[in-house]
Amino acid sequence: MDKLTVISGCLFLAADIFAIASIVNPDWINTGESAVHGRNLNLFDVILNHCRSLAQSLSALFCMPTGSLTVGLVRQCQTLHGRERTCIPPQLPPEWITTLFFIILGIISLTITCGLLVMSHWRHEATRYARWIAFTGMVLFCMAALIFPIGFYINEVGGQPYKLPNNTVVGSSYVLFVLSIFFTIVGLLFAGKVCLPG
């Protein structure tokens, strides 16, 4: 197994882990005190806020500031000023059910890809199949990323398709999901170098 295969396998594994973490963490949409108020932010402020949100998510996966509502694909959590956080399964719109379905299929694709890359140590032709299955996972993730914002119209969010209201932001789970897309694409670039003939 050469270095490019190992690198692409590590990238696919990281993408797989980030995608799983994005589903488990109920912070796809963030409203209330934990949301960034106002839309007059420059790009640096937006990136800084997402990095803070990601850091909070990784350090304390299930802790949120008081007075906030976080909506995820498998849980919706609310914290009322000084009270304990309560989580319930959300009523997902059809767009978000489709998003969840595509993400789960993408996770399965990346898991199979990692297995095939390990198998390529003994059977070199497995890398070709791994690349195509990873490409399928990337397409599924990209479809999920395009479909998810259509569901911003739900009552908990109060926006319109592809447009969040001013007091609402995407949360750390969405950032993790975008990172999984990024790592999948970079992994495909490395896997493509592995699969070149000659």
N, C-alpha and C positions, 0 to 999 in steps of 0.2 A: 504494500500500500504506500503510495507516494505522498509527499507533503501536501499537494493540492487536494487530494482526496480527503486527507485528514482535516485540512482547513475547511473544505466545503461541508464535511460532516459535522464539524463543530458549529459552523454557522447555522446549519439546518437544525441542529439540536437546540441552539440558543433561540432560534425562531420558534421552535416547537414549545419551549418552556415559556417564552413571553406570551405566546398565544393562549396557552393554558392558564397562565396567571391573569391574563386580561379577562377571561371568562369567569374565573373564580372571584375576582375582586369586583364588588358592585359599585364601580366608580366610572362608568362610561359617560354619564351626564351628571353634572354637579350644580346644585342650586343652593341658594341661601347664603349664610355667612362664609361658607368655604369657597364660594364662587368669586371670580374676579368681576368687580362691578365696573361697568362702562366699557365702551368699545374704542376709546381713544388711546389705545396702547400701541407702541411701536413693536416691531418684530422682536427686538431684544427682550422687552417686557413679557411678551407672550411666551418666548422660549424659556425665560427665567421662571415664570409661573408654572409651566409644565414640568420643568426640572424639579422645582420644589414639590409639586404634586407627586411626581414619580418617587422622589426621595421619601416623602411621607408614606407613600403606599408601600414601599419596600421595607421601611423600618417598622411600621406598624400597620400591617395589612388591613386590619379591621377597625381602626380607630379614626374617627373624623371629628372635626370641631363641632361645637354645639350649634344648634339652630340650622342644620343643613339637611338636605335631601340628596341622596345619591341613587341613581338609577343604573342598574346593571342588566345584563342579559339573563341572569338567573336569580338575582335578588335585588330588592329595592330597600334601602335603609334610610331611616329618618331619626334624627336626633333633635329633640325639642329642648330648648334652653335649660341646661342643667340636669336633664333626665337621661335615663339609660337609653342607649341606641337600640332601636327595634328594626328587625329585618323581616320582610315578607316576600314571597314569590311575586314578581310583577305580572301584570296583565299586559303581555307583549302584543304590539300591533303585528300584522302579518309581515311587514318589512323587517322587523327585528327578529321574528321567528326564522325568516329566510336567512338573515345575517348569521344567526346562531348556527343554523344548519350548515351554511357554507364554511364557517370557521371550524366546526367540528370535523367536517370532511377534509379541510385543509390540514388540521392537526393529524388526522389519520394518515393523510398523504405524506406529511413530513416524517411521521414515525416510521412508516414503511420505507421511506427514502433512507433514513438513518440505518435501518436494518440492512437494506441492500448495500449501502456503502461499507458496512462491516463485512458483509458477505463477499464484497469485491476483493477482499484480501485473498480469498481462495479462488474465486471465479471472476475474472476481470470484466467479463461482459455485463455483470450486474450494474456497473457504473452507468451504462447507457440507459437501462431501465430506471435507475435512481434519478437520473437527470430529468427524464420525462415525467415521472411521478412528482418530483419536486416542482416542475413547471406547472403541472396540474394544481398542486397546492397553492402556488403563487397566484394562478388565475382565480382560484376559489377565494383566497384572501382579498384580492383586488375587487372581486365582485361584491364581497361582504362590505368592503370599505365604501363602495359606491352606493349600495342599497341602504346602509345604516342611516345616513342623514335624512332619508325620506320619512322616517318615523318620528321626526322632531315635532310633529303635530299633536302628540298624545297630551292628555290633560296634565300629567305630572311635569312635562317640559313646557308646554304652552307656546311652542314656536310654530313654524311652518316648515314644509319640506325644504331641506338644505339651509335653513335659517333658524338659528337659536335666538331666543329673546335676550335682552341686554343683561339680565341678572343670572344668566346660565352659561356654563362653559363645559367643554368636553373634559373629562377627568383623566386620571392617570391610567385607567384601564385602556382607554382609547389610545393613549400614547404608547403603552406596551404593545398594543395590537399593531400600530403603525411601525414600531420597531421590529416586530416579527415579520412584517412585509419587507422591510429594508434588509434584514438579515437573510431572508429567503432569496431576494434578488441578488445580493452579493454572493451568497452560496451558489446560486446558479451560474454566476460568472466564473467562479472557480471550478465548478463541476464541468462547465463548457470547455475549459482549458484541458481538463482531464480527458474528456471524450473526443478530442480532436484526433483524426486519423494520423498515423505515422508518428 
